[in-house]
Amino acid sequence: MKNMESVYDANSLIDAFNKSKKGTAWKESVQRYEANLLRNVNQTQKELKDGSYEQKDFYEFDLNERGHIRHIKSMHISDRVVQRSVCDNVLVPELSKYLTYDNGASMEGKGIHFARKRMSTHLHKFYRKHKSNEGYVLLIDFSKFFDNIPHDGLIKEMRKKIGDKETMGFIEKLIDTFRVDVSYMSEEEYADCMNTLYNALEHAKIDKAELTGIRRNAINEWYHEIVVSLKVEHIDRICEVLNCSVEELIEYIPDKVPKTGKHLVIEEHGNRKTGKGQ
């Protein structure tokens, strides 16, 4: 079973850089990273080991490719190195064994030549079986496929294949960086968007001031004091927007009935409750 040690191994990170710089070695950011390669690799290794690694913000821009405009999210070379190491040392070894042999997409040793060879093999096999060329080829193109992969479903399936919890937790963190901010939507809009295709170009046009990372429903629960739990990330963002401290935002009011210390009872099945008469 592959784990995080295989990801932050110095040789793995250097190899990941050499692969990541292909086609982009002319970029200033890549050249600066390579000029201090060992120092950068050492820093990344330390951050991955102690859990302090945080991916940098994407550089976003529109690209006109063969008449089609695409919205691109480009990441810094240091983050590409990490993701390449994760792919090469965890995802490919752990997940490729579940792929069909004919799947040649982004697989080392498989490319256009492999795909053409397999197509020829299948056509010959069809002719031998049916003694005829009368048949069809089913061509499917999923519109905006990667933009619309449900993260919850993806993570659920990956957990079945990747057993190391630390590694899977880190992968989930990387996946979460591609989360779409829907904080500008009403509850009705959010429910409807789950049944329509996400369009990155349209989302890029939204006023950034409306993107807080906190959905309106969550803010409404805060306002009416009916919130069940608080996310540290939400508290941090609200303090940033309001330019205030946590103490100014939240007031601690002790419970009338204590729920800790001698008043705490642990039941056989592990749930905790306040003991009667205590």
URFENKA-V11273 format. One record per residue. N is the residue number from 1. BURIAL is I if it has 9 or more other C-alpha atoms within 8 Angstrom, else O. Layout:
BEGIN
N&BURIAL, N&BURIAL
END
This chain:
BEGIN
1&O, 2&I, 3&I, 4&O, 5&O, 6&I, 7&I, 8&I, 9&I, 10&I, 11&O, 12&I, 13&I, 14&I, 15&I, 16&I, 17&I, 18&O, 19&O, 20&I, 21&I, 22&O, 23&O, 24&O, 25&O, 26&O, 27&O, 28&O, 29&O, 30&I, 31&I, 32&O, 33&I, 34&O, 35&O, 36&O, 37&I, 38&O, 39&O, 40&I, 41&I, 42&I, 43&O, 44&I, 45&I, 46&O, 47&I, 48&I, 49&O, 50&O, 51&O, 52&O, 53&O, 54&O, 55&O, 56&O, 57&O, 58&O, 59&O, 60&O, 61&O, 62&I, 63&O, 64&O, 65&O, 66&O, 67&O, 68&O, 69&O, 70&I, 71&I, 72&O, 73&O, 74&O, 75&I, 76&I, 77&I, 78&I, 79&I, 80&I, 81&I, 82&I, 83&O, 84&I, 85&I, 86&I, 87&I, 88&I, 89&I, 90&I, 91&I, 92&I, 93&I, 94&I, 95&I, 96&O, 97&O, 98&O, 99&O, 100&O, 101&O, 102&O, 103&O, 104&I, 105&O, 106&O, 107&O, 108&O, 109&O, 110&I, 111&I, 112&O, 113&O, 114&I, 115&I, 116&O, 117&O, 118&I, 119&O, 120&O, 121&O, 122&O, 123&O, 124&O, 125&O, 126&I, 127&I, 128&O, 129&O, 130&O, 131&O, 132&O, 133&O, 134&O, 135&O, 136&O, 137&O, 138&O, 139&O, 140&O, 141&O, 142&O, 143&O, 144&I, 145&O, 146&O, 147&O, 148&O, 149&O, 150&O, 151&O, 152&O, 153&O, 154&I, 155&I, 156&O, 157&O, 158&I, 159&I, 160&O, 161&O, 162&I, 163&O, 164&I, 165&O, 166&O, 167&I, 168&I, 169&O, 170&O, 171&I, 172&I, 173&O, 174&I, 175&I, 176&O, 177&O, 178&O, 179&O, 180&O, 181&O, 182&I, 183&I, 184&I, 185&I, 186&O, 187&O, 188&O, 189&O, 190&I, 191&O, 192&O, 193&I, 194&O, 195&O, 196&O, 197&O, 198&O, 199&O, 200&O, 201&I, 202&O, 203&O, 204&O, 205&O, 206&O, 207&O, 208&O, 209&O, 210&O, 211&I, 212&I, 213&O, 214&I, 215&I, 216&I, 217&O, 218&I, 219&I, 220&O, 221&I, 222&I, 223&O, 224&O, 225&O, 226&O, 227&I, 228&O, 229&O, 230&O, 231&O, 232&O, 233&O, 234&I, 235&I, 236&O, 237&I, 238&O, 239&I, 240&O, 241&O, 242&O, 243&O, 244&O, 245&O, 246&O, 247&O, 248&O, 249&O, 250&O, 251&O, 252&O, 253&O, 254&O, 255&O, 256&O, 257&O, 258&O, 259&I, 260&O, 261&O, 262&O, 263&I, 264&I, 265&I, 266&O, 267&O, 268&O, 269&O, 270&O, 271&O, 272&O, 273&I, 274&I, 275&O, 276&O, 277&O, 278&O
END
